[in-house]
Amino acid sequence: MLDFTTVFVFSTAISVFVCIVCGLAWWNDATGLETRHWFIASLLQLTSGLLIILNDVIPLDIGGYIGAIISNAASGYLALGYRQLYGQDARARGILFVSFWTGTAVYLTKFLSGGHQDGIWLLYLGGSVNLIVAAQAVCRGLRTEKLRGENQRCRYGRFAAYILIGYASAYIIISPLAFFDPVQFVDGKPVSLWLQVTTIPLVLLNMAAYLVTLVVKLERATERQRHLASHDGLTGALNRKAFYDAWSHRAGQSGVLVVIDIDHFKSVNDSYGHHAGDDALKAFSEAVKQALPPGAVFGRVGGEEFALLLTSSDAREAENLLQDLRNVVTGMSVKARDDRAFSISFSAGYVGFDPSETDMDRIFAAADRALYAAKNGGRDRVVGIDPGSLLWRDVGHLRSGEGSPANPAQMSA
């Protein structure tokens, strides 16, 4: 069995390694507040270990308690970093609250019991609370992103949650051992079989928790870059290239293509500012995403122009969907930075196509033709083209302005 000093020297050496890794991660992450929290956590963990092994300078029955409370705060900052990573409330107040009251309870327990109880079991419970908070932050973040359809490749996030729950469970299991078999100090050194047996496994769990945390950060950064390569950074909709790619993967299917344009969007920017225009685009995109049927593809293909591909709907269903969406959007209120509220509307054109039609540019131009008819008809409306009556040879001239407007008999408003 390893003696007390050897066990905690090993623990501190591991803490030094973890602290260096977290410090390098923070140094190379210019914008990530979460890596700063994790670096602070690793520093606190290292400080805790140093207070324990320097028992010749600081009596262990004092330094050990203080070190354990600091270790408790370290697990709190680990949780704080996860909350920051997933965009949750990341204020340190709750973390410090747990550490303060845990430490207070430890000293009160020792005082009120006349020294018969050392209160160390409370430190393990306090640490487990912070680790459970960290695991909860991960699970909640993964669930939120799944609902948004983002970051589906999050296997290390789930693994981190398992590690944190295992770490917290170890603390909870050890707590009764510390309660029923309080640590005894002989010549200033602790004498406890359970303390010697459990310390190294806890050190390894601590190291695993920090390392998997940094792997989660790297995974999310990689996933973020992959997401930005195919999605519009403002609205989260697919960009033009990704929209066409998704459409090409559905080649040979019938469907409906919709082209949507926000009405008088330039006047929104001129009247309320570009920030308000951005907010309007985001609000519109969220409304569309909530209304999308399964299998639909939604993309931003221009400044205020969007496209919607419906491969599980026919023209009538597309018409009903767009009319419902139009009512939702016109009923929305968007606030500018100066608290002025305004509303928006959109014009939409759609065209149905069958599996034999594979020329995406021609289909898009047909939907564009319907969109122009909606604009020319007064905007804030939906217009559809009957693909059976469309002369495809005329479509190529629409962008250049040649040809005549579509015959109203060929459209349904």
N, C-alpha and C positions, 0 to 999 in steps of 0.2 A: 504494500500500500504506500503510495507517495505521501510524503509529509506535507504539512500545511504550506510551508514556504515554497516548495517546488511547484505545488498545484497553482498557487496564485502568481508565481513568476511566469509560468507557462501561460496563464490567463492574460497577464499583462502584455506578454510578447505578442499574442494574437491580437490584442487590442491595438498595439502599435501598428501592426500590419493593416488592420481594418481602417485605422485612422489615416494612414498614408494613402490607401486606395480611395477613400472618400474625399480626402483633401485634393487629390489629383482630379477626381471627377468634378469637384466644385471649381477648381482652377480652370478646367477646360469647358465649363458650362457657363457662358457669359450671362444668360438670362434665367437659368433655372433656380428659383428660390428653394425648390425641394432639395437640391443637392447641398445647399448651404445648411438646411435643417439637418440633413443626414451627417454632414461633417461635424456640426455642433454635437450631435448625438454621439458620434464616435469619440470626440474629444472628451465628453463627459464620461463615457465608458472608460476611457484610458485614465482619466483623473481618478475615477473610482478605484481602479486596480492599483494605482500608485499609492493611494491613501491606505490601502490594505497591506501592501507589501512593505511599506515604510514604517513598520510597527516599532522600530527602534527609535524613531523620531516622534511619532504620534502614537500614543497607546491604542492598541487595537480595539479596546472596548469603546473608544471614542471615534477613532478614524474609520473603523469598520462600519459603524452605524452611519456616519456621514457619507462614506463611500457608497453604501447600499442605497441611501436616499438619492445621491447623485446618479447612480445607476438607474434608479426609477425614473428620474428626469430624462435620462438618455433614451429609454424606451418611449417616453412621451414625445421627444423630438423625432424619433423614428416614425411615430404615428403622424406627427405634424407634417413631415415631409410627404407622406402618402396622401394626406388630405390636400396638400398643395398640388401634388402631381395630378390629381383627379378633379381639380377645380372646386373643391369643397371649402368650407369655412376653415381657415388655417391660422386662427389666432392662438397664441400660446397660453392664453389665460386658463383654459381647461386643463392643459397639460401641467402647468405649474400648480394648479389647484390640487390635483391628485397627489403630486409629490409633496406639497406642503402639509396636507392633512395626513398623509401616510406617515411622514416623519414625525409630526406632532403626536399621532396616535401611538407610535412606537415608544416615545419617551414617556408619555402618560402611562402606558401599560407597565413599563419598567418601574416607574415611580409608585403607582398605585398598588402594584403587586409586591412591593418591598424588595424588588430585585429577583423574585422567584420566576418571573416571566421576562424574557428579553425583548419580546415584541418583534423579533426578526420575521416571524410568520406573516406579519402585516406587510412587510416590505415585499415579500413574494407576491402577496395578493395585489398590492398596488402596481407592481410591474405587470402582472397578468392583465389588469384593467387596461393599461396603456397599449399592450400588445393586441388585446381584443379590439380596441378602438382602431388600431392600424389595420387589422384584418377586415374590420367592418368597412373602413374607408376603401380598401381594395375591392371588396365585393360590391359595394354600392357603385363605385366608379365603373366597374366592368358591366354591371347591369344597366347603368345609364347609357353607356356607349353602345351596348347591344341594342337597346331600344331605338337609338338614333341611327343604327346601321353603320356605326363607325368601329374601326379597330377590332375586326373580328379575330385577327391573329393575336390572341392575348394569352397564349398558353403559359407564359412565365408569370403573368399576373395571377392566374389561378394557383400556380405553384407557390408563389410568394404568400398567398392567403393561407395555403396549407402549412407552410413553414411557420408563419406567425401564430396560427392556431395551435400548432404543436408546441411552440415555444411557450405560449400562454398556458397550455395544459400542463406542461412540465412544472411551471411555477405553482399552479394550483395543486398539483399532486404533492409537491415538496412542502407546501405550507403546513399541512397537518403534522408532518414529521418535525418541523421546526417548533410547532406548538407543544406537542407531547414530549419532545426531547430537546429542551432548550440547550443552546450552545453554552458549554462551560469553559471558563478561561483559567488556564494553569500556567503560571509564570508569564502572563500576558499573551499567551497563545491559545487559540480555540481548540477544544478537544471535542470532536463530534464526528462520528462515523458517517452519518448521512451527508454532512457538509463536504467531506473529502470525496465521497462517492459521486455526489451530484454535480460538483463544481465543473469538472472537465466536460461532461455532456452539455451543461448549460453554456459553457464557453463555445463549444462547437456549434450549438444551435444559434448562439448570438452571431458568430461569424457567418453562418449560412444565411441568417436573416439579412445581414448587411450586403452580402455578395449578391444574393438573389434580388435585393432591392435595386442595386446598380444595373443588373441585367434587365430588370423590368424597365428602368429608365432608358436603356439603350434600345430595347425592343420597341418602346413607344416612340422614340425618336425616329427609328427606322420606318415604323408604320406611318408616322406622321409625314415623312418625306414621300412615301409611296402614295399616301392619300392625296397630298398636294399635287402630285404629278398627274392625277386623273380627275381632280375636283377643283371647282372654283373656290378660291380662298375666302371670298366674302359670304357666299350663300350656301356653300357646301354641296351644291348641285354638281353633276358631272360637267367637265369642260367640253368644248366642242369635239375635240378628238376622241375623248373617252365616250361621248354620246354616240358617235358614229361607230366606234369599236363595239359598243354594246349592241347597237342595232345590227351590225354585221354578223354578230353571233346568233342572231335570230333570223338569219336569212332562210327563206323558204316558208315563212309563216305569214299568215294574213294579219292585218292589224289596222290601226288608225294612227296617223301622224298628226300632231297638233303643233302649230307654231303660235306663240303668245308674245305679245308686245305690251309693255306698260304704257298706258295712254299719257301723253303730254309729260313725259318724264323730264325733259329738259326744263320745263317750267317749274317742276318740283325742285330741281337743283338750283335754279335761279332765284326762286322765292324763299326757300327754306335752307339752302346750303347743301353741300355735297354729303355731309354727314347724315342729314335727313334723307337724302336720296339713297344712301347705303342702307339706312335702317328700313326704308320702304322696300328695297329689294330683298332684304333678309326676311322681313315680315311676310312678303308675298311668297317667298320660297318655302317658308315654314308652313304656310297655309296649303300650298300645293302638296308638300310631302305628307301632310296629315290626311289629305284627300285621295292619295294615290292608291289604286287597287293593286293587288298582288301581281308581280311581274312587270309593272310599269317602269319605264326608264325616263328620268327627268334630267335635263341638262340646261346650262346657260350657254347659249351659242352666240351671244353678242352682248352689247352693253346692257340694254334693258329687254333683250329678246331671249326667250326661253323656248325649249322644244320638249315635247312630251310624246313618248311612244307607248301605245297601248296595244299589246299583242293578245290580250285576253278579253277585248271589248270590240263590239261592232260600232258602226257609226251612230246608231241611236243611243247606245250606252255612253259613247263619248260625248254626245250632245248633252245628255242629262248631267254627266259629270261636270262638264265645263260650265253649264248654267248654274249648277249648285255652287261651284267654285267662284263664279263671278259674283253671286250674291254674298258669299262669305267675304270676298276681298273688298267689295264696295262698302261692306258694313264695318270694316276695320278702321281703327283710328291710329295714326302714326304720329308720334310727338317729335318735334324738332328740338334742337338744343335749347332754344329760348322758350320751351314749353308750349309753343303754338302747335295745335293739332291739325292734321290734314288727312284726307282720305285719298285713295287711289282707285283706279279701275284698269281694266285691261281689255284688249281686243284679241280675238283668237280666230285662227283659221285652221280647218282640219280637212283631211282627205283620207278615205279608206283605200286600202290596196289589198290585192290577193297574193297568194304565194308565188304566182308566176311573174309578178313585177319585182325585179331585184335592183333596178337602177335607183339608188337612194337619192341621188341629186335630182332626178326628175320628180320623185315623190315629194321631196322637200320643196321644190319649186312650185309644185301644185298646191301644197299647203300654204306657201307664201302668197300665192294668188288669192286664196281664200282670205288670208289675213289682210291683204290690201283692200279687198272688197269690204271687209269689216271696218277698216279705217275710213274708207271713202263713204261708207254708209252712216257715219256719225260716231264711230268708236263705241267703246263699252258694249260690245256685242260679240256674238259667236256666229261664224259663218262656215258652212261645210260645203265641199264640192263633191258631187256625185262622180266617182272615178269612171263610171261607164260612159258619161257624156263628155269627158275631157279629151281634147285632141292633144296627145302628148307632143306632137311636132311643134305645137304653139308654145309649149311651156318654156323652151329655151330662150324665148325672146322676152320673158317677163322681167328679168332683172335689168335689161337694158331699156325697158319702157316701151318696146315695140308690141304690136298686137293690140287688140281692143279689150276692154274690161270684160270680165266673165258675164255671160248672159244670166240674168237673175233667175231664169227658169232652171238653170243648172245648179242653183244654190239653195240651201235651206238656212234660214236665219233663226 
